[in-house]
Amino acid sequence: MSLSITVTARLADVEMSIDLGASQAHIVTSLPSPLPFEMPASSEIRGNGSIVGVLTIGSMPPINFGIQTGSMRPNGLRNNFVSNEQRQRTVVCHADNLEQGSGTSVKGEGTVVELSVSDSYFAEMKVIIRQAKKKELTRIAQQHQLLRAMEKKKYSSLMAQITKAKHRKVEMSLIDQAEKVLRSITLPEGSYLNHKELSKLMKWKRVTDDSSSATVEDCPCNGDCSCNAGQAQDGEVMDIVEGLVQQIVEDLAPAGADGDKWLFKALVRAAGFSTEGCVWKSGGKFIMSNEERNQSANAIINLLERDDPKSDASRGVRALVDYTEKEYNCRVTAVQLNFHPNEKSSHKQHRDIYGAGQKGGINCTCSFMKCVGTMCFSVGSSRQVLVETITDSRSLYEPCSEQCTGRKVYHWLRSGSAMFFNEKFNHSHTHGIPQLSQPCGPRISIALLLA
């Protein structure tokens, strides 16, 4: 029984050691220390029985290997493996002190080890040690985030990190472990709207209307403040159109029915058929999605069609998506269904994420595809949308002073209305749904991200 190991280090000053533990084997030829740069180095191990050991490379966790271990196979051979008893080929990545940059980028350095081992009693193992690539660093950073979420056992955070881990190709065995932990967590009270609460709170008869006009609060520090100009650059678009939902679904709703009411009730009915926990709390509002919290357009449509392929909810949302794609010559990449039960609900001020250059929160699972605008349809109770100027490094507004408060405009979104804004507007403004001081009924918004 023998194992020949050939190591190529594409990094300078790499230390590697072989520990055979209690294995009945010995090292005939040792590896040089440190390994030569870009030149293959060899080690030979011989034994009378199975060879089992551990490779230690720099600060990386130990990598197990075995030659002719386990049960005998029909061909008379046993298993040869590296890292995992089921593998003869693997890639191991490791990095310390990674720092999350903007979007999906990661700052720092890491090491990757590519290993393979042949079959038979006289095996050959090849090892390549190199610097981690950007995508690999992103995967390593995501693995760290997933492990931390598993330790904390907070349902919403762990769910978000599992979703991101799947997108970033984290090892499936680790994702499987994380999903087992997730299933063991009981959803805390108030973290989602259950079916009983949906039936009680999201009733059309509770819907309220408000006919107030928009209100404007200019920056009071300086009348000539650039924030008070209304826009930071030419080409900004922010429009609100009343009654657009009714126009779009007119041919779908029953004759004589109000399209906004029909769509509202259809979405509430679909939420009631969904799995408990699919209308989950996010900030001051609730979001309806599948169990994986995937908000791609296809995933949302599939959710709405889960109980009935021809459900009113899916037909209504499809109509909104189709209209938007034709009207703006774009593709809808994400659909967010926001449920606001009453005046206490809110959506904090934010920019929409239009590309990898923007950084969402640690648990954000938004698409980082390059986007050009947002379309948001509103059905149910009237709610205010607050549009604020912003004067950070991404904005084109210049603050008039250190005390600059910016400009605030409170628009009303009534049932059936639609709000559209483009990328230029999104650069220099935030938007959100503030709480109301007066009683207010339920509302649902259907927000579409456009690429």
C-alpha positions as CSV (number, residue, x, y, z in Angstrom):
1,M,0.0,0.0,0.0
2,S,1.4,3.4,-0.9
3,L,0.4,7.0,-1.5
4,S,2.4,9.4,-3.7
5,I,1.6,13.1,-3.0
6,T,2.5,15.8,-5.5
7,V,2.0,19.4,-4.3
8,T,2.2,22.6,-6.4
9,A,2.1,25.8,-4.4
10,R,1.2,28.9,-6.4
11,L,1.6,31.0,-3.3
12,A,4.9,31.9,-1.7
13,D,6.0,30.6,1.8
14,V,3.3,28.0,2.2
15,E,3.8,25.5,5.0
16,M,2.2,22.0,4.7
17,S,2.5,19.0,7.0
18,I,1.2,15.4,6.9
19,D,0.0,13.7,10.1
20,L,-0.7,10.0,10.0
21,G,-2.0,9.8,13.5
22,A,-2.4,6.1,14.6
23,S,-2.3,4.9,11.1
24,Q,0.0,1.9,10.5
25,A,1.9,3.8,7.9
26,H,5.1,6.0,7.7
27,I,6.4,8.8,5.6
28,V,9.2,7.7,3.3
29,T,9.8,11.1,1.7
30,S,8.9,14.3,3.5
31,L,7.7,17.6,1.9
32,P,10.1,20.5,2.0
33,S,9.3,23.4,4.3
34,P,8.2,25.9,3.1
35,L,6.9,24.5,-0.2
36,P,8.8,25.8,-3.2
37,F,6.9,28.4,-5.2
38,E,5.5,27.2,-8.5
39,M,7.6,24.0,-8.4
40,P,6.0,20.5,-7.7
41,A,7.1,18.9,-4.5
42,S,6.6,15.2,-3.6
43,S,6.1,13.0,-0.6
44,E,5.7,9.3,-0.4
45,I,3.8,7.3,2.2
46,R,3.8,3.5,2.7
47,G,1.8,1.2,4.9
48,N,0.9,-2.4,5.5
49,G,-2.8,-1.6,5.8
50,S,-5.1,1.4,5.2
51,I,-3.4,4.8,5.2
52,V,-5.4,7.5,7.0
53,G,-4.1,10.9,7.8
54,V,-4.6,14.7,7.9
55,L,-3.1,17.4,5.7
56,T,-2.5,20.8,7.4
57,I,-1.9,23.7,5.0
58,G,-1.1,27.1,6.6
59,S,-4.0,28.3,8.8
60,M,-6.6,26.2,6.9
61,P,-8.6,23.6,8.9
62,P,-7.1,20.1,8.6
63,I,-8.1,18.1,5.5
64,N,-8.7,14.4,6.1
65,F,-7.7,11.7,3.6
66,G,-7.7,8.0,3.4
67,I,-6.4,5.2,1.2
68,Q,-8.2,1.8,1.0
69,T,-10.7,2.5,3.9
70,G,-14.2,1.3,4.6
71,S,-16.0,-1.7,3.1
72,M,-14.6,-3.7,0.2
73,R,-16.3,-3.0,-3.1
74,P,-17.2,-5.7,-5.7
75,N,-14.0,-5.0,-7.6
76,G,-11.9,-5.9,-4.5
77,L,-10.9,-2.4,-3.7
78,R,-11.8,-0.1,-0.8
79,N,-12.3,3.7,-0.9
80,N,-9.7,6.3,-1.5
81,F,-10.9,9.8,-0.4
82,V,-9.9,13.4,0.3
83,S,-11.8,15.7,2.7
84,N,-15.0,13.6,2.6
85,E,-15.3,9.9,2.6
86,Q,-17.5,10.0,-0.5
87,R,-15.1,12.1,-2.6
88,Q,-11.9,11.5,-4.6
89,R,-11.8,15.1,-5.8
90,T,-12.6,18.3,-3.9
91,V,-11.9,22.0,-3.6
92,V,-11.3,23.5,-0.1
93,C,-11.5,27.3,0.5
94,H,-10.4,29.2,3.5
95,A,-10.0,32.9,4.5
96,D,-9.6,34.9,7.7
97,N,-10.8,38.4,8.4
98,L,-12.9,39.0,5.3
99,E,-14.7,42.3,5.2
100,Q,-18.0,42.8,3.3
101,G,-17.7,45.4,0.6
102,S,-20.4,47.0,-1.4
103,G,-23.0,44.7,-3.1
104,T,-21.6,41.2,-3.3
105,S,-17.9,42.2,-3.2
106,V,-15.6,41.1,-0.4
107,K,-12.4,42.6,0.8
108,G,-9.5,40.3,1.9
109,E,-7.5,37.4,0.8
110,G,-8.0,33.6,0.9
111,T,-6.5,30.3,0.0
112,V,-7.9,27.5,-2.2
113,V,-6.7,23.9,-2.2
114,E,-7.6,21.7,-5.1
115,L,-7.2,18.0,-4.3
116,S,-7.7,14.7,-6.2
117,V,-6.7,11.1,-5.4
118,S,-6.7,8.1,-7.7
119,D,-8.1,4.7,-7.0
120,S,-6.2,1.4,-6.2
121,Y,-3.7,0.3,-3.6
122,F,-0.9,2.4,-5.1
123,A,-2.6,5.8,-5.1
124,E,-1.5,9.2,-6.4
125,M,-2.7,12.4,-4.8
126,K,-2.4,15.8,-6.5
127,V,-2.6,19.0,-4.5
128,I,-2.7,22.6,-5.9
129,I,-2.5,25.5,-3.5
130,R,-3.5,28.9,-4.9
131,Q,-5.0,32.3,-4.1
132,A,-8.8,32.5,-3.9
133,K,-10.7,34.2,-6.7
134,K,-13.3,36.9,-6.1
135,K,-16.2,34.6,-6.5
136,E,-14.6,32.1,-4.1
137,L,-14.1,34.8,-1.5
138,T,-17.8,35.8,-1.8
139,R,-18.7,32.1,-1.2
140,I,-16.3,31.9,1.8
141,A,-17.8,35.1,3.3
142,Q,-21.3,33.7,2.8
143,Q,-20.3,30.5,4.5
144,H,-19.1,32.4,7.5
145,Q,-22.4,34.4,7.6
146,L,-24.4,31.1,7.4
147,L,-22.5,29.5,10.2
148,R,-23.0,32.6,12.4
149,A,-26.8,32.6,11.6
150,M,-26.9,28.9,12.6
151,E,-25.3,29.7,15.9
152,K,-27.7,32.5,16.7
153,K,-30.8,30.5,15.6
154,K,-32.9,33.6,14.6
155,Y,-35.4,32.3,12.1
156,S,-35.5,35.4,9.8
157,S,-31.7,35.8,9.7
158,L,-31.1,32.1,9.1
159,M,-33.7,31.9,6.3
160,A,-32.1,34.9,4.6
161,Q,-28.6,33.5,4.9
162,I,-29.7,30.1,3.5
163,T,-31.2,31.8,0.5
164,K,-28.0,33.8,-0.1
165,A,-25.9,30.7,0.4
166,K,-27.8,28.9,-2.4
167,H,-27.3,31.8,-4.8
168,R,-23.6,31.8,-4.0
169,K,-23.0,28.1,-4.3
170,V,-22.1,27.3,-0.7
171,E,-21.5,23.6,-0.1
172,M,-24.8,21.9,-0.1
173,S,-24.0,19.7,2.9
174,L,-23.7,22.9,5.0
175,I,-26.9,24.3,3.6
176,D,-28.6,21.0,4.5
177,Q,-27.4,21.4,8.0
178,A,-28.7,24.9,8.1
179,E,-32.1,23.9,6.9
180,K,-32.3,21.3,9.7
181,V,-31.6,24.0,12.2
182,L,-34.2,26.2,10.6
183,R,-36.8,23.5,10.9
184,S,-36.1,23.1,14.6
185,I,-36.8,26.8,15.3
186,T,-40.3,27.8,16.3
187,L,-41.5,31.0,14.6
188,P,-41.8,33.6,17.3
189,E,-45.2,35.2,17.8
190,G,-45.6,38.4,15.8
191,S,-43.0,37.4,13.2
192,Y,-45.6,36.5,10.6
193,L,-49.3,37.0,9.9
194,N,-51.1,33.7,10.5
195,H,-54.2,32.6,8.6
196,K,-56.5,33.8,11.4
197,E,-54.9,37.2,11.5
198,L,-55.0,37.6,7.7
199,S,-58.7,36.8,7.8
200,K,-59.4,39.3,10.6
201,L,-57.1,42.2,9.6
202,M,-57.0,42.1,5.8
203,K,-60.7,42.5,5.1
204,W,-61.9,44.8,2.4
205,K,-64.6,46.2,4.6
206,R,-61.9,47.7,6.8
207,V,-60.3,49.6,3.9
208,T,-60.2,53.4,4.4
209,D,-59.7,56.3,1.9
210,D,-58.2,59.7,2.2
211,S,-58.7,62.5,-0.3
212,S,-56.0,64.8,1.0
213,S,-53.5,66.5,-1.3
214,A,-49.7,66.0,-1.3
215,T,-47.8,68.1,1.2
216,V,-44.3,69.6,0.8
217,E,-41.8,70.4,3.5
218,D,-38.9,72.3,2.0
219,C,-35.5,72.5,3.7
220,P,-36.0,75.4,6.2
221,C,-32.3,76.1,6.6
222,N,-31.9,77.9,3.3
223,G,-34.6,78.8,0.7
224,D,-32.0,78.4,-2.0
225,C,-31.0,74.9,-0.9
226,S,-30.6,72.5,-3.9
227,C,-32.9,70.0,-2.2
228,N,-35.8,72.4,-2.8
229,A,-35.3,72.4,-6.5
230,G,-37.5,69.3,-6.9
231,Q,-34.9,67.3,-8.8
232,A,-31.1,66.8,-8.7
233,Q,-30.6,66.2,-12.4
234,D,-32.4,66.2,-15.7
235,G,-34.2,63.0,-16.6
236,E,-35.5,62.1,-13.2
237,V,-39.0,60.6,-13.3
238,M,-41.4,60.0,-10.5
239,D,-45.1,59.7,-11.5
240,I,-48.2,58.6,-9.6
241,V,-51.2,57.5,-11.8
242,E,-54.6,57.1,-10.1
243,G,-56.8,54.1,-11.0
244,L,-54.3,52.3,-13.2
245,V,-54.9,48.9,-11.5
246,Q,-58.5,49.1,-12.4
247,Q,-57.6,49.7,-16.1
248,I,-55.1,46.9,-16.3
249,V,-57.3,44.2,-14.7
250,E,-60.6,45.4,-16.2
251,D,-61.0,42.3,-18.5
252,L,-60.1,39.9,-15.7
253,A,-62.4,41.1,-12.9
254,P,-66.1,40.1,-13.0
255,A,-68.4,42.4,-14.9
256,G,-69.3,45.4,-12.7
257,A,-66.6,44.7,-10.1
258,D,-64.0,47.1,-9.0
259,G,-60.6,45.8,-10.2
260,D,-58.7,47.0,-7.2
261,K,-61.1,45.4,-4.7
262,W,-61.0,42.1,-6.8
263,L,-57.2,42.0,-6.8
264,F,-57.0,42.9,-3.1
265,K,-59.3,40.1,-2.1
266,A,-57.6,37.6,-4.5
267,L,-54.2,38.3,-2.9
268,V,-55.6,37.9,0.6
269,R,-57.2,34.6,-0.4
270,A,-53.9,33.4,-1.9
271,A,-52.1,34.3,1.4
272,G,-54.7,32.3,3.3
273,F,-53.9,29.2,1.2
274,S,-50.2,29.6,1.6
275,T,-48.1,27.8,4.2
276,E,-48.1,29.5,7.7
277,G,-45.1,31.8,7.8
278,C,-45.3,32.8,4.1
279,V,-46.5,36.3,5.1
280,W,-43.5,37.2,7.3
281,K,-42.5,40.4,9.1
282,S,-39.8,42.5,7.5
283,G,-39.2,45.8,9.4
284,G,-42.6,47.5,10.0
285,K,-44.5,45.5,7.3
286,F,-45.2,42.0,6.2
287,I,-44.0,40.4,2.9
288,M,-45.7,37.5,1.2
289,S,-43.3,35.0,-0.5
290,N,-42.6,31.3,-0.7
291,E,-40.8,29.5,2.2
292,E,-37.4,30.3,0.8
293,R,-38.4,34.0,0.6
294,N,-37.5,34.0,-3.1
295,Q,-39.0,37.2,-4.6
296,S,-38.2,36.6,-8.2
297,A,-41.1,37.1,-10.6
298,N,-41.4,33.4,-11.4
299,A,-41.2,32.4,-7.7
300,I,-44.0,34.8,-6.7
301,I,-46.2,33.6,-9.6
302,N,-45.6,30.0,-8.7
303,L,-46.6,30.8,-5.1
304,L,-49.8,32.4,-6.2
305,E,-50.6,29.4,-8.5
306,R,-49.7,26.8,-5.9
307,D,-53.3,26.2,-4.9
308,D,-54.9,27.0,-8.3
309,P,-53.0,27.4,-11.6
310,K,-55.6,29.8,-12.8
311,S,-56.0,31.7,-9.5
312,D,-57.3,35.3,-9.6
313,A,-54.2,36.5,-7.7
314,S,-51.8,35.0,-10.2
315,R,-53.8,36.3,-13.2
316,G,-53.9,39.8,-11.7
317,V,-50.2,40.0,-10.9
318,R,-49.3,38.6,-14.3
319,A,-51.4,41.4,-15.9
320,L,-49.6,44.0,-13.8
321,V,-46.2,42.5,-14.8
322,D,-47.2,42.3,-18.5
323,Y,-48.4,45.9,-18.6
324,T,-45.3,47.2,-16.9
325,E,-42.9,45.3,-19.2
326,K,-44.7,46.6,-22.3
327,E,-45.1,50.1,-21.1
328,Y,-41.5,50.6,-20.0
329,N,-39.8,48.2,-22.4
330,C,-38.2,46.3,-19.6
331,R,-38.1,43.0,-17.7
332,V,-39.6,42.5,-14.2
333,T,-36.9,40.8,-12.2
334,A,-38.5,40.8,-8.8
335,V,-42.0,41.1,-7.3
336,Q,-42.5,42.2,-3.6
337,L,-45.9,41.8,-2.1
338,N,-46.1,44.0,0.9
339,F,-49.0,43.6,3.4
340,H,-49.9,46.6,5.7
341,P,-52.6,45.6,8.2
342,N,-53.2,49.0,9.7
343,E,-51.9,52.5,10.4
344,K,-49.1,51.0,12.6
345,S,-47.4,49.3,9.7
346,S,-44.6,51.1,7.8
347,H,-41.8,50.7,5.3
348,K,-38.7,52.6,6.3
349,Q,-37.0,55.2,4.0
350,H,-34.8,53.5,1.5
351,R,-33.4,53.4,-2.0
352,D,-34.2,50.4,-4.1
353,I,-31.2,48.2,-4.9
354,Y,-30.5,48.6,-8.6
355,G,-27.1,46.9,-8.9
356,A,-24.1,45.3,-7.2
357,G,-22.7,48.7,-6.3
358,Q,-25.3,49.1,-3.7
359,K,-25.2,47.3,-0.4
360,G,-28.3,45.9,1.3
361,G,-28.5,44.8,4.9
362,I,-26.7,41.6,6.0
363,N,-29.9,39.7,5.6
364,C,-30.9,41.3,2.3
365,T,-31.7,38.8,-0.4
366,C,-32.5,41.3,-3.2
367,S,-31.4,40.7,-6.7
368,F,-28.2,42.6,-7.6
369,M,-29.1,42.6,-11.4
370,K,-28.6,46.0,-13.0
371,C,-32.0,47.7,-12.8
372,V,-33.6,50.8,-14.3
373,G,-36.7,51.6,-12.3
374,T,-39.5,50.6,-9.9
375,M,-43.2,50.3,-10.4
376,C,-45.4,50.0,-7.3
377,F,-49.1,49.3,-7.5
378,S,-51.3,49.9,-4.4
379,V,-54.7,48.3,-3.5
380,G,-56.7,48.8,-0.4
381,S,-56.4,51.7,2.1
382,S,-54.9,55.1,1.2
383,R,-51.4,55.5,2.5
384,Q,-48.8,58.2,2.3
385,V,-45.5,57.7,0.6
386,L,-42.8,59.9,1.8
387,V,-40.2,61.0,-0.8
388,E,-37.1,62.6,0.7
389,T,-34.0,64.1,-0.9
390,I,-30.7,62.6,0.2
391,T,-27.2,64.2,0.2
392,D,-24.8,61.3,0.5
393,S,-22.0,60.4,-1.9
394,R,-24.3,58.8,-4.4
395,S,-26.7,61.7,-4.6
396,L,-26.4,64.7,-6.8
397,Y,-27.9,67.1,-4.2
398,E,-25.5,69.3,-2.3
399,P,-26.4,70.1,1.3
400,C,-26.9,73.8,2.0
401,S,-25.2,73.4,5.4
402,E,-24.4,70.9,8.1
403,Q,-27.9,71.5,9.4
404,C,-29.5,70.7,6.0
405,T,-32.7,68.6,6.5
406,G,-33.5,68.1,2.9
407,R,-36.9,68.3,1.3
408,K,-39.9,66.0,2.1
409,V,-42.9,65.4,0.0
410,Y,-45.9,63.3,1.3
411,H,-47.9,61.9,-1.6
412,W,-51.0,59.8,-1.2
413,L,-51.3,56.4,-2.8
414,R,-54.9,55.5,-3.1
415,S,-56.4,52.1,-4.0
416,G,-55.6,51.3,-7.7
417,S,-52.8,53.9,-8.0
418,A,-49.4,53.2,-9.4
419,M,-46.1,54.9,-8.6
420,F,-43.2,54.7,-11.1
421,F,-39.7,56.1,-10.6
422,N,-36.5,55.6,-12.6
423,E,-32.8,55.1,-11.7
424,K,-31.9,58.8,-11.8
425,F,-34.6,59.5,-9.3
426,N,-33.5,56.6,-7.1
427,H,-30.0,58.0,-6.9
428,S,-30.9,61.2,-5.1
429,H,-34.1,60.3,-3.2
430,T,-35.4,57.8,-0.7
431,H,-39.0,56.6,-0.4
432,G,-41.0,54.9,2.3
433,I,-44.4,54.4,3.9
434,P,-44.5,56.2,7.3
435,Q,-46.9,55.2,10.1
436,L,-50.2,57.2,10.3
437,S,-51.4,59.0,13.4
438,Q,-55.1,58.4,12.4
439,P,-56.8,55.0,12.1
440,C,-56.2,53.3,8.8
441,G,-57.3,50.0,7.3
442,P,-55.4,47.3,5.3
443,R,-53.3,47.9,2.2
444,I,-51.3,45.6,-0.2
445,S,-48.6,47.0,-2.5
446,I,-47.2,45.1,-5.5
447,A,-43.7,46.4,-6.1
448,L,-41.9,45.5,-9.3
449,L,-38.2,45.8,-9.9
450,L,-37.4,46.6,-13.5
451,A,-34.3,45.7,-15.5
